[in-house]
């Protein structure tokens, strides 16, 4: 197979290594060594439950294409929007441990307040203080409405808002709680859509959550799949380039 790989490389054709997310330094080192040996080789990572939109949003917003460290244990207000972080989203074991630390009844500190907007009942939603059912088509409108309520409190420009009927009371309560606990809040969306993730970033930035409850200092490497790179690979395979 080495001869075949070398022949392909010498002919100017590409060699693709397709894997799931690689977190092992030794495995990554082996892949890097392979790419050094075959100059036309590239490595593509694919996650069946992709967070590619979040990575791209964080690249655009902060120049850091990673899943950040969510400090649920330090958050006073938590808002999940179709993000089942206790059940299926990104790192539920890690998030559950942190979440439970902030939910303990303690006379020396307040328990965190958790609001969940979601399109189906999840494990996370069933643990929320306030659960607001929404249609999948309403997620973007909910985020815009939430952002606008916070923007008005901050005295900054709002965004054009949808006229569809939303959970007004839940949105008002959520905005009030987030504004009261700005710098100590977390807003997450589990939807793999770039615009949704960019808007989620704007909300967290407006609340001054970055550097406090959300940090890139110890960013997670658990989700590195790149949907665009996978699409490019499929096209190149179909054309015979790879």
C-alpha positions as CSV (number, residue, x, y, z in Angstrom):
1,X,0.0,0.0,0.0
2,X,3.0,2.3,0.5
3,X,3.9,2.0,-3.1
4,X,0.3,2.8,-4.1
5,X,0.2,5.9,-1.9
6,X,3.6,7.1,-3.2
7,X,2.4,6.6,-6.8
8,X,-0.8,8.6,-6.1
9,X,1.2,11.3,-4.4
10,X,3.8,11.5,-7.2
11,X,1.0,11.8,-9.8
12,X,-0.2,14.9,-8.0
13,X,-3.4,13.4,-6.8
14,X,-4.6,13.9,-3.3
15,X,-4.8,11.5,-0.4
16,X,-7.5,12.1,2.2
17,X,-7.6,10.8,5.8
18,X,-11.1,10.9,7.1
19,X,-11.6,10.4,10.9
20,X,-13.9,11.4,13.7
21,X,-12.6,14.1,16.1
22,X,-9.0,13.2,17.2
23,X,-8.2,14.2,20.8
24,X,-5.2,11.8,21.2
25,X,-1.8,13.6,20.8
26,X,-0.1,10.4,19.7
27,X,-2.7,9.7,17.0
28,X,-2.6,13.3,15.8
29,X,1.2,13.1,15.7
30,X,1.0,10.0,13.5
31,X,-1.3,11.8,11.1
32,X,1.0,14.7,11.0
33,X,3.9,12.4,10.2
34,X,1.9,10.8,7.4
35,X,1.1,14.3,5.9
36,X,4.8,15.1,6.0
37,X,5.6,12.0,4.1
38,X,2.9,12.5,1.5
39,X,2.8,16.1,0.6
40,X,-0.7,15.8,-1.1
41,X,-2.3,14.3,2.0
42,X,-5.0,16.1,4.0
43,X,-6.8,15.3,7.2
44,X,-10.6,15.8,7.5
45,X,-12.5,15.3,10.8
46,X,-16.2,14.5,10.8
47,X,-18.6,14.3,13.8
48,X,-21.9,12.6,13.2
49,X,-23.4,15.0,15.7
50,X,-21.6,18.1,14.4
51,X,-20.9,21.4,16.1
52,X,-19.2,22.8,13.0
53,X,-21.4,25.9,13.1
54,X,-20.3,26.7,16.6
55,X,-16.6,26.3,15.6
56,X,-17.1,28.6,12.6
57,X,-19.0,31.2,14.7
58,X,-16.2,31.2,17.3
59,X,-13.6,31.5,14.6
60,X,-15.5,34.6,13.2
61,X,-16.2,36.1,16.5
62,X,-13.0,35.4,18.4
63,X,-10.5,33.8,16.0
64,X,-10.8,30.6,18.0
65,X,-12.5,27.6,16.3
66,X,-13.1,25.6,19.4
67,X,-15.9,24.6,21.8
68,X,-15.3,26.9,24.8
69,X,-15.2,25.9,28.5
70,X,-18.7,26.4,29.8
71,X,-18.5,26.9,33.6
72,X,-22.0,25.9,34.5
73,X,-21.0,25.6,38.2
74,X,-20.2,29.3,38.3
75,X,-23.3,30.5,36.4
76,X,-26.2,32.2,38.2
77,X,-28.4,32.2,35.1
78,X,-28.5,29.5,32.5
79,X,-30.4,29.6,29.2
80,X,-30.5,26.6,26.9
81,X,-32.1,26.8,23.4
82,X,-32.5,23.3,21.9
83,X,-29.2,22.4,23.7
84,X,-29.6,19.2,25.7
85,X,-26.4,19.7,27.6
86,X,-27.3,17.2,30.4
87,X,-28.2,14.5,27.9
88,X,-26.7,14.6,24.4
89,X,-25.0,18.0,23.7
90,X,-21.2,18.1,23.4
91,X,-20.0,16.8,26.8
92,X,-23.1,15.9,29.0
93,X,-21.1,14.1,31.7
94,X,-18.8,17.1,32.3
95,X,-21.7,19.6,32.0
96,X,-23.9,17.5,34.4
97,X,-21.3,17.5,37.1
98,X,-20.8,21.3,36.8
99,X,-24.5,22.0,36.5
100,X,-25.3,20.1,39.7
101,X,-22.7,22.1,41.6
102,X,-24.6,25.2,40.9
103,X,-28.0,23.6,41.7
104,X,-27.2,22.6,45.2
105,X,-29.2,24.2,47.9
106,X,-26.7,26.1,50.0
107,X,-27.4,28.8,52.6
108,X,-24.2,30.6,51.6
109,X,-25.2,31.0,47.9
110,X,-28.2,31.2,45.6
111,X,-29.1,28.2,43.4
112,X,-28.7,28.9,39.7
113,X,-31.8,29.8,37.7
114,X,-32.3,27.7,34.5
115,X,-34.6,28.5,31.5
116,X,-34.9,26.0,28.6
117,X,-36.5,26.9,25.3
118,X,-36.8,23.7,23.3
119,X,-38.8,21.9,20.6
120,X,-39.0,18.6,22.3
121,X,-38.8,17.4,25.9
122,X,-35.2,16.7,26.8
123,X,-33.4,15.6,30.0
124,X,-32.1,19.2,30.3
125,X,-35.6,20.7,29.8
126,X,-37.1,18.5,32.5
127,X,-34.6,19.9,35.0
128,X,-35.2,23.5,34.2
129,X,-36.9,26.0,36.5
130,X,-38.8,27.3,33.5
131,X,-39.3,25.4,30.3
132,X,-40.8,27.1,27.3
133,X,-41.8,24.9,24.3
134,X,-41.1,26.4,20.9
135,X,-41.3,25.2,17.3
136,X,-38.0,24.5,15.5
137,X,-38.9,27.4,13.2
138,X,-39.1,29.8,16.1
139,X,-35.5,29.3,17.5
140,X,-34.0,32.2,15.5
141,X,-36.9,34.5,16.4
142,X,-36.6,33.6,20.1
143,X,-32.8,34.5,20.0
144,X,-33.5,37.8,18.2
145,X,-36.3,38.6,20.7
146,X,-34.0,37.8,23.6
147,X,-31.1,39.8,22.2
148,X,-33.4,42.8,21.6
149,X,-34.7,42.8,25.2
150,X,-31.1,42.7,26.4
151,X,-30.0,45.3,23.9
152,X,-32.6,47.7,25.1
153,X,-31.4,47.3,28.7
154,X,-27.8,47.9,27.5
155,X,-28.8,50.9,25.4
156,X,-27.4,49.4,22.1
157,X,-29.0,49.0,18.7
158,X,-31.6,46.2,18.3
159,X,-32.2,43.8,15.4
160,X,-35.2,43.5,13.1
161,X,-37.6,41.3,14.9
162,X,-40.1,38.6,13.7
163,X,-43.8,39.2,14.1
164,X,-44.5,35.6,15.0
165,X,-46.1,34.9,18.3
166,X,-43.5,33.9,20.9
167,X,-43.4,33.1,24.7
168,X,-43.4,36.8,25.7
169,X,-43.7,36.2,29.5
170,X,-40.9,33.6,29.4
171,X,-38.7,35.9,27.3
172,X,-39.2,38.9,29.6
173,X,-38.4,36.8,32.7
174,X,-35.3,35.3,30.9
175,X,-34.0,38.7,29.9
176,X,-34.5,40.1,33.4
177,X,-32.6,37.2,35.0
178,X,-29.8,37.3,32.4
179,X,-29.4,41.1,32.8
180,X,-29.4,40.8,36.6
181,X,-26.7,38.1,36.4
182,X,-24.6,39.5,33.5
183,X,-21.1,38.3,33.8
184,X,-22.4,35.2,35.6
185,X,-24.6,33.8,33.0
186,X,-24.5,31.2,30.1
187,X,-26.6,31.1,27.0
188,X,-26.1,28.0,24.7
189,X,-27.8,26.8,21.5
190,X,-27.4,23.3,20.3
191,X,-28.4,24.0,16.7
192,X,-25.8,23.5,14.0
193,X,-26.5,26.7,12.2
194,X,-23.9,29.5,11.8
195,X,-26.4,32.4,12.1
196,X,-27.9,30.9,15.3
197,X,-24.4,30.4,16.8
198,X,-23.3,33.9,15.9
199,X,-26.4,35.4,17.5
200,X,-25.8,33.3,20.6
201,X,-22.2,34.7,20.7
202,X,-23.6,38.2,20.5
203,X,-25.9,37.6,23.4
204,X,-23.1,36.2,25.6
205,X,-20.8,39.1,24.6
206,X,-23.6,41.6,25.5
207,X,-23.8,40.0,28.9
208,X,-20.0,40.0,29.4
209,X,-20.0,36.3,29.9
210,X,-16.7,35.7,28.0
211,X,-13.7,35.5,30.3
212,X,-16.1,34.7,33.2
213,X,-18.5,31.8,32.8
214,X,-17.4,31.1,29.2
215,X,-13.7,30.8,28.5
216,X,-11.4,29.7,25.7
217,X,-8.4,29.3,28.1
218,X,-9.2,25.6,28.5
219,X,-11.2,25.1,25.3
220,X,-12.6,21.7,24.6
221,X,-11.2,19.7,21.6
222,X,-14.0,17.1,21.7
223,X,-15.8,18.5,18.6
224,X,-13.5,19.4,15.7
225,X,-15.5,18.1,12.7
226,X,-15.7,20.5,9.8
227,X,-18.8,20.1,7.7
228,X,-17.5,22.3,4.9
229,X,-14.3,20.2,4.6
230,X,-16.4,17.0,4.5
231,X,-18.6,18.5,1.7
232,X,-15.4,19.5,-0.2
233,X,-14.0,16.0,0.2
234,X,-17.2,14.4,-1.2
235,X,-17.1,16.7,-4.2
236,X,-13.4,15.9,-4.8
237,X,-14.1,12.2,-4.5
238,X,-16.8,12.4,-7.0
239,X,-14.6,14.3,-9.5
240,X,-11.7,11.8,-9.0
241,X,-9.4,14.4,-7.5
242,X,-8.9,12.3,-4.4
